[in-house]
Amino acid sequence: MSKFFFIFGFIVALVVMLPLQLPAQRHSEDPALQKARVETEQVLDLGRLIGFIQRMLEERPDLELSREQAVALADLLGEIRTTSRLTGAAARSMTARIENDILNARQLQHTDRLWIESEQSRLAATAGTGSGARAGAGSGSAPGAGAAAEGGAPPAGSLAAYAAGGPYNPLIDTSRRQGEDFEALFAYVRARAGRR
């Protein structure tokens, strides 16, 4: 079991280090935007974990959440749902709560396996295209992430809006896959917890 966690830790370290290998175009980027990019990746990682939990529930009925797990996850997802600006620090804390306090070892192992498979697929896809790190990984920044909306303000939910201190919560944007997964999991845990 410790060998699995060692391998998983190594893969996570690689995934964390990949964004540091930024393409040349990002080196001239504004430091505030660079910092925002790193922080928003943590939010997107939380969204990926939520999606992997949803996928686990669809694929593995034997790993169903207990009522107690559903209550805890419903509370956490409710907190996310009412947050207009989800920060990297908050996302890290929520990810830790899911991994340390909500999921059991078998569920965590399954979501870790899904994460590893996803990263392997993403790396294989980007290696063939020569794209930069995190390309196609569901980058959470809205199209035109740095473009200004009407009136000169960055679009809500964009990387530029996050860097400027504006609203940012791509997890509840149901026009994206992460938002769909979030809503599906939220509905499931509310029903499982006996909430309507």
C-alpha positions as CSV (number, residue, x, y, z in Angstrom):
1,M,0.0,0.0,0.0
2,S,2.8,2.4,0.8
3,K,4.3,1.6,-2.6
4,F,1.1,2.9,-4.2
5,F,1.2,6.1,-2.2
6,F,4.9,6.5,-3.1
7,I,4.1,6.1,-6.8
8,F,1.1,8.4,-6.5
9,G,3.2,11.0,-4.7
10,F,5.8,10.9,-7.4
11,I,3.1,11.3,-10.1
12,V,1.5,14.2,-8.2
13,A,4.9,15.8,-7.9
14,L,5.4,15.5,-11.6
15,V,2.0,17.0,-12.3
16,V,2.8,19.9,-9.9
17,M,6.1,20.5,-11.5
18,L,4.8,20.5,-15.1
19,P,3.2,24.0,-14.8
20,L,6.6,25.3,-13.7
21,Q,7.9,24.3,-17.2
22,L,6.0,27.1,-18.7
23,P,6.3,27.9,-22.4
24,A,8.5,30.9,-23.3
25,Q,5.5,33.1,-23.9
26,R,4.5,32.9,-20.2
27,H,7.9,34.2,-19.0
28,S,7.0,37.7,-20.0
29,E,3.6,37.4,-18.3
30,D,2.7,39.8,-15.5
31,P,3.7,38.3,-12.1
32,A,0.2,38.8,-10.8
33,L,-1.2,36.8,-13.7
34,Q,1.4,34.1,-13.2
35,K,0.4,33.8,-9.5
36,A,-3.2,33.7,-10.5
37,R,-2.6,30.9,-13.0
38,V,-1.0,28.8,-10.2
39,E,-3.8,29.5,-7.8
40,T,-6.6,28.8,-10.3
41,E,-4.9,25.4,-11.1
42,Q,-5.6,24.5,-7.5
43,V,-9.3,25.4,-8.0
44,L,-9.4,23.3,-11.2
45,D,-7.7,20.4,-9.4
46,L,-10.5,20.5,-6.9
47,G,-13.0,20.4,-9.8
48,R,-11.2,17.4,-11.3
49,L,-11.4,15.6,-8.0
50,I,-15.1,16.3,-7.8
51,G,-15.5,15.0,-11.3
52,F,-13.6,11.8,-10.4
53,I,-15.9,11.2,-7.5
54,Q,-18.9,11.5,-9.7
55,R,-17.3,9.2,-12.2
56,M,-16.5,6.7,-9.5
57,L,-20.1,6.7,-8.4
58,E,-21.2,6.0,-11.9
59,E,-18.7,3.3,-12.6
60,R,-18.3,1.6,-9.2
61,P,-21.6,1.1,-7.3
62,D,-19.6,-0.9,-4.7
63,L,-17.8,2.4,-3.8
64,E,-21.1,4.3,-3.0
65,L,-20.8,7.0,-0.4
66,S,-22.2,6.3,3.0
67,R,-24.9,8.6,4.4
68,E,-22.3,10.2,6.7
69,Q,-20.0,10.8,3.7
70,A,-22.8,12.2,1.7
71,V,-23.8,14.7,4.5
72,A,-20.1,15.9,4.8
73,L,-19.7,16.2,1.0
74,A,-23.1,17.9,0.6
75,D,-22.0,20.5,3.2
76,L,-18.7,21.1,1.4
77,L,-20.3,21.3,-2.1
78,G,-22.9,23.7,-0.7
79,E,-20.1,25.9,0.5
80,I,-18.5,25.8,-2.9
81,R,-21.9,26.5,-4.6
82,T,-22.3,29.8,-2.6
83,T,-18.8,31.0,-3.1
84,S,-18.4,33.6,-5.9
85,R,-14.6,33.7,-5.6
86,L,-13.0,30.3,-5.0
87,T,-9.3,30.9,-4.1
88,G,-6.4,28.5,-4.4
89,A,-6.0,28.3,-0.6
90,A,-9.7,27.5,-0.2
91,A,-9.5,24.9,-2.9
92,R,-6.5,23.2,-1.3
93,S,-8.3,23.1,2.0
94,M,-11.4,21.6,0.5
95,T,-9.4,19.0,-1.4
96,A,-7.7,18.0,1.8
97,R,-11.0,17.7,3.6
98,I,-12.3,15.4,0.8
99,E,-9.2,13.3,0.8
100,N,-8.5,13.2,4.5
101,D,-12.0,13.3,6.1
102,I,-14.6,12.2,3.6
103,L,-13.4,9.5,1.3
104,N,-12.4,6.1,2.6
105,A,-9.2,4.4,1.5
106,R,-10.8,2.4,-1.3
107,Q,-12.6,5.4,-2.7
108,L,-9.5,7.5,-2.5
109,Q,-7.5,4.8,-4.2
110,H,-10.1,4.7,-7.1
111,T,-10.1,8.5,-7.5
112,D,-6.3,8.5,-7.5
113,R,-6.3,5.8,-10.2
114,L,-8.7,8.0,-12.3
115,W,-6.5,11.0,-11.7
116,I,-3.4,9.1,-12.9
117,E,-5.2,7.8,-16.0
118,S,-6.4,11.3,-16.8
119,E,-2.9,12.8,-16.5
120,Q,-1.4,10.0,-18.6
121,S,-3.9,10.6,-21.3
122,R,-3.4,14.4,-21.1
123,L,0.4,14.0,-21.3
124,A,0.2,11.7,-24.2
125,A,-2.1,14.1,-26.0
126,T,0.0,17.1,-25.4
127,A,3.3,15.3,-26.3
128,G,1.9,14.7,-29.8
129,T,0.8,18.3,-30.3
130,G,3.7,20.1,-28.8
131,S,1.3,22.1,-26.7
132,G,2.3,23.6,-23.4
133,A,1.7,22.1,-20.0
134,R,-1.9,21.7,-18.9
135,A,-3.3,22.1,-22.4
136,G,-6.6,20.4,-22.8
137,A,-6.8,19.7,-19.1
138,G,-9.9,21.6,-18.6
139,S,-8.1,24.8,-17.9
140,G,-11.0,26.6,-16.2
141,S,-10.2,30.0,-17.5
142,A,-13.0,31.2,-19.7
143,P,-12.4,31.7,-23.4
144,G,-10.5,35.0,-23.9
145,A,-9.2,34.6,-20.4
146,G,-7.3,37.8,-20.6
147,A,-9.7,39.7,-22.8
148,A,-11.6,42.6,-21.4
149,A,-15.4,42.5,-21.3
150,E,-17.5,45.4,-22.3
151,G,-16.5,48.5,-20.3
152,G,-12.9,47.3,-19.9
153,A,-13.4,44.9,-17.0
154,P,-12.2,41.3,-17.4
155,P,-14.9,38.7,-17.9
156,A,-16.2,37.1,-14.7
157,G,-14.6,33.8,-14.1
158,S,-11.6,34.5,-16.2
159,L,-8.0,34.3,-15.2
160,A,-7.7,38.1,-15.5
161,A,-10.7,38.6,-13.3
162,Y,-9.2,36.3,-10.7
163,A,-5.9,38.2,-10.8
164,A,-7.8,41.4,-10.4
165,G,-9.6,40.0,-7.3
166,G,-12.9,39.5,-9.1
167,P,-15.3,36.5,-9.0
168,Y,-13.9,33.1,-10.0
169,N,-15.7,29.8,-9.5
170,P,-15.7,27.6,-12.6
171,L,-16.9,24.7,-10.6
172,I,-20.5,26.0,-10.7
173,D,-20.5,27.0,-14.4
174,T,-22.8,24.4,-15.9
175,S,-21.8,25.3,-19.4
176,R,-18.6,23.4,-18.7
177,R,-18.1,19.7,-17.9
178,Q,-16.8,20.5,-14.4
179,G,-20.0,22.4,-13.6
180,E,-22.2,19.5,-14.9
181,D,-20.2,17.0,-12.8
182,F,-20.5,19.3,-9.8
183,E,-24.2,19.6,-10.1
184,A,-24.7,15.9,-10.6
185,L,-22.6,15.1,-7.6
186,F,-24.4,17.8,-5.5
187,A,-27.8,16.3,-6.4
188,Y,-26.6,12.8,-5.6
189,V,-25.1,13.7,-2.2
190,R,-28.2,15.8,-1.2
191,A,-30.5,12.9,-2.0
192,R,-28.2,10.4,-0.3
193,A,-28.0,12.6,2.8
194,G,-31.8,12.9,2.9
195,R,-31.9,16.5,1.8
196,R,-34.0,17.9,-0.9
